[in-house]
Amino acid sequence: MRETAPNETSLTAIRGDLLYCVDDPARAGTERARVHVPDGLVVTRGGRIVAVGPAAERLGELPAGVEVAHYPGCLVVPGFVDA
């Protein structure tokens, strides 16, 4: 039986200006494909994104004690891999 490491179940939250795509910009067009959330929150568990959205909505969903790394004025691009 595989034991779960603590970091695989703990939540991490990052708050900042979010920019992410919901479609292929080449196919759907830039305006329809991209989402900009001026004050957003990305929540991860075990290195995987489990929630993204406006901080006003997502902060209330976090369990007590989850630390939020806040980066005001910084762009957070969840899921972006520059390879």
N, C-alpha and C positions, 0 to 999 in steps of 0.2 A: 504494500500500500504506500502511495506517495503522500508525504506530509506536505502541507501547504506552508510555504515560507511566509513570515509576517508581512513582507512587502507586497505579496501577491493579493492580499485582501484589504490592505489599508488604502484609504482614499487620499488623493492629492488634488488640491484645487488651485487653479491659477486664474487670477482676475486681471483684466486689461482690455484693450481695444482688440476685438476679435475680427479676423478676416478669414473666411473659408468659402469653399465652393460646394454647391449642391448639384452641379451638373458640369459637363464639359464646356468651357467657355468657347471653344472653337465651334461647337455644335449649337449651343443654346444662345450664344452671345454673352459678352462680359456682364452686362447689367443683370441679366436673368440668372446667370450661373453663380455669381458671387453674392455673399452675404457679409455685411459689415455691421457689427454690434459695438457701438462706442463704449459701453461698459458691460463686458461679458464675462462669463465664467466657463472654464473648461475643467471638468472633473474626470480624473483617471483612477483606475484600479488596476494594480499590477502592470502598469505601463500601457494600458489600453484605455482609449477614450470611452467613457460611459455616459457622459452628458455634456452638452454644449448649449449655451443660450444666454439670454440677458441675465446679468447678475441679480437684478431685482427679483427674478423668478426662481433662479437656481439656488441662491443662498439659503432660502427657507427649506430646501429639500435636503441640505447637508445634515448629517448626524452631529450631535453636540461633540465638540472637541476637535473637529476637523480644522486644521490650520489652513488659512487661505493666503497664498503668496500674492500680494497685490502689486501690480506694476502699472500705476497710472501713467497715461501718456505713452505707453509702450504697445507695440503691435504684437499680438499673439496669433500665430497661424497654426491652429490645430490640424494635425494630420499631414502637414507639408513635409515632404522629404526632398531635400535638394541633393540629388544624386547625379 
